[in-house]
Amino acid sequence: MITVFGEEKWKPLMHYGIELKPYIISKGCEVINSDTGKKLKLQLLGNKNNYGNQYWGCNINGKTVTVHRLGMETWKPIDEHPPAELADTWNDVPEAWREWVRRTAWVDHQGDKITENHVDKMAWVTPRQNSKYYKEAQAGNPGKNELLRRKRNYPNYAR
Protein backbone atom coordinates (compact mmCIF):
# COMPACT_ATOMS: atom_id res chain seq x y z
CA MET A 1 0.00 0.00 0.00
CA ILE A 2 1.26 3.48 -0.83
CA THR A 3 0.43 6.14 1.74
CA VAL A 4 0.71 9.85 0.99
CA PHE A 5 0.19 12.44 3.76
CA GLY A 6 -1.33 9.79 6.03
CA GLU A 7 -3.97 8.76 3.50
CA GLU A 8 -3.95 5.50 1.56
CA LYS A 9 -3.68 6.25 -2.15
CA TRP A 10 -2.88 2.92 -3.83
CA LYS A 11 -3.18 -0.76 -2.96
CA PRO A 12 -2.04 -3.92 -4.73
CA LEU A 13 -4.83 -4.96 -7.11
CA MET A 14 -7.02 -7.87 -5.94
CA HIS A 15 -9.42 -9.95 -8.05
CA TYR A 16 -11.39 -12.84 -6.52
CA GLY A 17 -8.98 -12.89 -3.58
CA ILE A 18 -5.85 -13.11 -5.72
CA GLU A 19 -3.29 -10.31 -5.97
CA LEU A 20 -2.70 -9.36 -9.60
CA LYS A 21 0.93 -8.30 -9.74
CA PRO A 22 2.38 -5.85 -10.69
CA TYR A 23 -0.79 -3.72 -10.68
CA ILE A 24 -1.98 -1.20 -8.08
CA ILE A 25 -5.32 0.62 -7.88
CA SER A 26 -6.54 3.89 -6.36
CA LYS A 27 -9.85 4.53 -4.58
CA GLY A 28 -10.95 6.26 -7.78
CA CYS A 29 -10.29 2.97 -9.65
CA GLU A 30 -7.27 4.09 -11.63
CA VAL A 31 -5.01 1.12 -12.36
CA ILE A 32 -1.24 1.43 -12.76
CA ASN A 33 1.38 -1.13 -13.71
CA SER A 34 3.82 -0.57 -10.84
CA ASP A 35 6.72 -2.05 -12.84
CA THR A 36 6.40 0.42 -15.71
CA GLY A 37 4.62 3.26 -13.90
CA LYS A 38 2.09 3.46 -16.73
CA LYS A 39 -1.61 3.97 -16.13
CA LEU A 40 -3.75 1.32 -17.85
CA LYS A 41 -5.94 2.58 -20.65
CA LEU A 42 -9.64 2.35 -19.82
CA GLN A 43 -12.28 1.42 -22.35
CA LEU A 44 -16.02 1.84 -22.14
CA LEU A 45 -17.63 -1.60 -22.03
CA GLY A 46 -21.23 -2.64 -22.41
CA ASN A 47 -24.10 -1.33 -24.46
CA LYS A 48 -25.70 2.06 -23.88
CA ASN A 49 -28.88 0.71 -25.52
CA ASN A 50 -29.10 -2.03 -22.87
CA TYR A 51 -30.61 0.10 -20.09
CA GLY A 52 -27.55 2.35 -20.26
CA ASN A 53 -25.27 -0.37 -18.91
CA GLN A 54 -21.80 0.90 -19.66
CA TYR A 55 -18.79 0.56 -17.40
CA TRP A 56 -15.09 1.35 -17.54
CA GLY A 57 -12.84 -1.65 -17.99
CA CYS A 58 -9.22 -2.46 -18.68
CA ASN A 59 -7.14 -5.38 -19.92
CA ILE A 60 -5.12 -7.21 -17.29
CA ASN A 61 -3.08 -10.23 -18.28
CA GLY A 62 -5.13 -10.57 -21.48
CA LYS A 63 -8.50 -10.46 -19.70
CA THR A 64 -10.93 -7.53 -19.80
CA VAL A 65 -12.27 -6.67 -16.35
CA THR A 66 -14.42 -3.83 -15.00
CA VAL A 67 -12.49 -1.41 -12.83
CA HIS A 68 -15.38 -0.76 -10.43
CA ARG A 69 -15.35 -4.42 -9.38
CA LEU A 70 -11.55 -4.39 -9.06
CA GLY A 71 -11.76 -1.28 -6.89
CA MET A 72 -14.37 -2.81 -4.59
CA GLU A 73 -12.52 -6.14 -4.33
CA THR A 74 -9.36 -4.28 -3.38
CA TRP A 75 -10.61 -1.47 -1.15
CA LYS A 76 -13.88 -2.90 0.23
CA PRO A 77 -13.66 -6.70 0.07
CA ILE A 78 -17.04 -8.32 0.54
CA ASP A 79 -15.83 -10.25 3.60
CA GLU A 80 -15.20 -6.96 5.40
CA HIS A 81 -18.10 -5.02 3.80
CA PRO A 82 -20.89 -7.55 3.09
CA PRO A 83 -24.23 -6.39 1.68
CA ALA A 84 -26.33 -4.73 4.38
CA GLU A 85 -28.91 -7.57 4.47
CA LEU A 86 -26.18 -10.14 5.16
CA ALA A 87 -23.90 -8.22 7.49
CA ASP A 88 -25.41 -9.58 10.72
CA THR A 89 -25.10 -13.24 9.67
CA TRP A 90 -22.03 -13.13 7.40
CA ASN A 91 -19.76 -15.00 9.83
CA ASP A 92 -22.48 -17.46 10.90
CA VAL A 93 -22.93 -19.20 7.54
CA PRO A 94 -20.81 -21.91 5.90
CA GLU A 95 -17.79 -20.88 3.81
CA ALA A 96 -19.37 -22.41 0.67
CA TRP A 97 -22.30 -19.99 1.06
CA ARG A 98 -19.99 -16.98 1.46
CA GLU A 99 -17.99 -18.05 -1.60
CA TRP A 100 -21.18 -18.24 -3.68
CA VAL A 101 -22.12 -14.72 -2.56
CA ARG A 102 -18.60 -13.44 -3.33
CA ARG A 103 -18.85 -14.70 -6.90
CA THR A 104 -22.43 -13.57 -7.58
CA ALA A 105 -22.58 -10.18 -5.85
CA TRP A 106 -22.70 -7.09 -8.05
CA VAL A 107 -21.27 -3.64 -7.48
CA ASP A 108 -23.81 -0.82 -7.38
CA HIS A 109 -22.87 2.74 -8.24
CA GLN A 110 -24.82 4.70 -5.65
CA GLY A 111 -25.18 7.78 -7.76
CA ASP A 112 -26.58 8.72 -11.12
CA LYS A 113 -23.36 8.18 -13.07
CA ILE A 114 -22.44 4.53 -13.50
CA THR A 115 -19.16 5.56 -15.07
CA GLU A 116 -18.10 7.46 -11.93
CA ASN A 117 -15.85 5.04 -10.10
CA HIS A 118 -14.95 5.78 -6.50
CA VAL A 119 -15.18 3.07 -3.88
CA ASP A 120 -16.88 5.41 -1.42
CA LYS A 121 -19.77 5.75 -3.90
CA MET A 122 -20.27 2.02 -4.49
CA ALA A 123 -21.66 -0.95 -2.53
CA TRP A 124 -22.08 -4.73 -2.83
CA VAL A 125 -25.63 -5.68 -3.86
CA THR A 126 -27.67 -8.45 -5.48
CA PRO A 127 -28.28 -8.34 -9.24
CA ARG A 128 -31.92 -7.40 -8.56
CA GLN A 129 -30.92 -4.49 -6.33
CA ASN A 130 -28.68 -3.23 -9.14
CA SER A 131 -31.61 -3.11 -11.57
CA LYS A 132 -32.73 0.27 -12.86
CA TYR A 133 -36.37 -0.73 -12.35
CA TYR A 134 -35.81 -1.94 -8.79
CA LYS A 135 -34.11 1.35 -7.90
CA GLU A 136 -36.97 3.33 -9.41
CA ALA A 137 -39.53 1.28 -7.48
CA GLN A 138 -37.57 1.72 -4.24
CA ALA A 139 -37.50 5.47 -4.86
CA GLY A 140 -41.30 5.48 -5.23
CA ASN A 141 -41.26 5.78 -9.03
CA PRO A 142 -42.22 2.34 -10.32
CA GLY A 143 -42.19 2.08 -14.09
CA LYS A 144 -44.93 0.65 -16.28
CA ASN A 145 -43.41 -2.86 -16.25
CA GLU A 146 -43.13 -2.86 -12.45
CA LEU A 147 -46.77 -1.80 -12.10
CA LEU A 148 -47.84 -4.59 -14.48
CA ARG A 149 -45.73 -7.12 -12.55
CA ARG A 150 -47.35 -6.04 -9.28
CA LYS A 151 -50.83 -6.27 -10.78
CA ARG A 152 -50.06 -9.73 -12.19
CA ASN A 153 -48.52 -11.08 -8.96
CA TYR A 154 -50.85 -9.28 -6.58
CA PRO A 155 -54.36 -9.12 -8.11
CA ASN A 156 -55.64 -6.94 -5.26
CA TYR A 157 -52.85 -4.40 -5.76
CA ALA A 158 -54.31 -0.98 -6.41
CA ARG A 159 -52.31 2.04 -7.44
Summary of the structure (lengths in Angstrom):
residues: 159
radius of gyration: 18.3
end to end distance: 52.9
largest distance: 63.3
contacts: 389
relative contact order: 0.12
helix: 28%
strand: 32%
